[in-house]
């Protein structure tokens, strides 16, 4: 089965909300500039590989505000609204 057929087959089983998420994800992939970053150290290479796998699996990166909010929630600390 061709990839396009696999995508269409799975697409048809999704709810309209999930289909919208797929469209937004594809848009984000298309709008991301190709990375010119080349990790230099072994740790940087490992972290970059983890990041790449996460993005490939569909994980969404948090923005600065979302990171601060998550940290506050996890630590039970002060959170600005």
C-alpha positions in Angstrom: 0.0 0.0 0.0 1.4 3.4 -0.9 1.9 6.0 1.8 -0.7 8.3 0.3 -3.3 5.5 0.6 -2.2 4.8 4.2 -2.6 8.4 5.1 -6.0 8.6 3.5 -7.2 5.4 5.1 -6.2 6.7 8.5 -7.5 10.2 7.8 -11.0 8.9 7.2 -11.1 7.3 10.6 -10.3 10.6 12.4 -12.9 13.0 14.0 -13.1 16.4 12.4 -11.2 17.8 15.4 -8.3 15.3 14.9 -8.3 16.1 11.2 -7.9 19.8 12.0 -4.9 18.9 14.3 -3.4 17.0 11.4 -3.8 19.9 9.1 -2.2 22.3 11.7 0.7 19.9 12.2 1.3 19.6 8.4 1.2 23.4 8.2 3.8 23.7 11.0 6.1 21.2 9.2 5.8 23.2 6.0 6.5 26.5 7.7 9.5 25.3 9.7 12.7 26.4 8.1 15.2 23.6 7.4 17.6 23.5 10.3 21.1 24.6 9.7 22.1 23.7 13.3 24.8 21.1 13.5 25.4 19.7 17.0 29.1 19.7 17.9 29.3 17.8 21.2 28.2 14.2 22.0 25.6 15.6 24.4 24.3 18.1 21.9 24.0 15.3 19.2 22.1 13.1 21.6 19.7 15.9 22.6 19.2 16.9 19.0 18.4 13.3 18.1 15.8 13.1 21.0 14.3 16.4 19.8 14.1 15.1 16.2 12.4 11.9 17.3 9.9 13.8 19.4 9.0 16.1 16.5 8.7 13.2 14.1 6.3 11.4 16.5 4.0 14.4 16.5 5.0 16.0 19.7 4.5 19.8 19.7 7.2 22.1 21.1 6.2 24.4 23.9 6.7 28.2 23.6 8.3 30.2 26.3 5.0 31.0 28.1 3.9 27.4 28.0 7.3 26.3 29.5 7.0 28.8 32.3 3.4 27.6 33.0 4.4 23.9 33.0 7.3 24.6 35.4 5.1 26.5 37.8 2.5 23.7 37.7 5.1 21.0 38.3 6.8 22.9 41.1 3.6 24.1 42.7 5.0 27.6 42.6 3.8 31.1 41.7 2.2 31.5 38.3 1.2 34.8 36.6 -2.1 34.7 34.8 
